[in-house]
Amino acid sequence: MGMKVLLLEDEKSIRDFVKINLKRHGFAVTEASTGEEALELAGLDSEIRIAILDVMLPGGSGVLPFATATS
């Protein structure tokens, strides 16, 4: 299997569409629907190499939890 990608998107239809296309191109996809869930999953899986983040989540940006965690 290919490189692991963390996909953060709150809208299931968009998340499913992106996941299908990533898998078609050989990526392994881990999904999250909230910033908190994405941070937890990223902490549990050291093989994740790429994160695709939704910047317009309910309650804030998907980038903020990762920016806070890395600073």
C-alpha positions in Angstrom: 0.0 0.0 0.0 1.1 3.6 -0.7 1.9 6.5 1.5 -0.5 7.2 4.4 -2.6 10.3 4.2 -4.7 11.8 7.0 -7.9 13.3 5.6 -9.8 15.9 7.7 -13.2 16.9 6.3 -16.4 17.3 8.2 -18.7 16.7 5.2 -18.9 13.0 4.6 -19.8 13.3 0.9 -16.6 15.4 0.2 -14.5 13.2 2.5 -15.7 10.1 0.5 -15.0 11.7 -2.8 -11.5 12.7 -1.8 -10.8 9.3 -0.2 -11.9 7.4 -3.4 -9.6 9.5 -5.5 -6.6 9.2 -3.2 -7.0 5.5 -3.0 -7.2 5.3 -6.9 -3.8 6.9 -6.9 -2.4 4.4 -4.4 -2.6 6.3 -1.1 -3.7 4.7 2.2 -6.3 7.0 3.8 -7.1 7.6 7.4 -10.3 9.7 7.9 -11.3 12.2 10.5 -14.3 14.5 10.7 -13.1 16.9 13.5 -9.8 18.5 14.3 -9.6 16.7 17.7 -10.2 13.4 16.0 -7.5 14.1 13.4 -5.0 15.1 16.1 -5.7 11.9 18.0 -5.3 9.7 14.9 -2.1 11.5 13.9 -0.7 10.8 17.3 -1.6 7.1 17.1 -0.1 6.5 13.6 3.5 7.5 13.0 3.3 6.3 9.4 1.0 9.2 8.3 3.1 11.4 6.0 0.5 13.8 4.5 -2.4 15.7 6.1 -5.2 17.1 4.0 -7.0 19.6 6.2 -10.4 21.3 5.8 -10.0 25.0 6.5 -13.7 25.7 7.2 -14.8 23.3 9.9 -17.6 24.1 12.3 -16.0 25.9 15.2 -12.8 26.8 13.4 -10.1 25.8 11.0 -8.7 22.3 10.6 -5.2 23.9 10.5 -5.4 25.4 14.0 -5.2 22.2 16.0 -2.1 21.1 14.0 -0.4 24.5 14.3 -1.0 24.5 18.0 0.3 20.9 18.4 3.5 21.6 16.5 4.5 24.9 18.1 
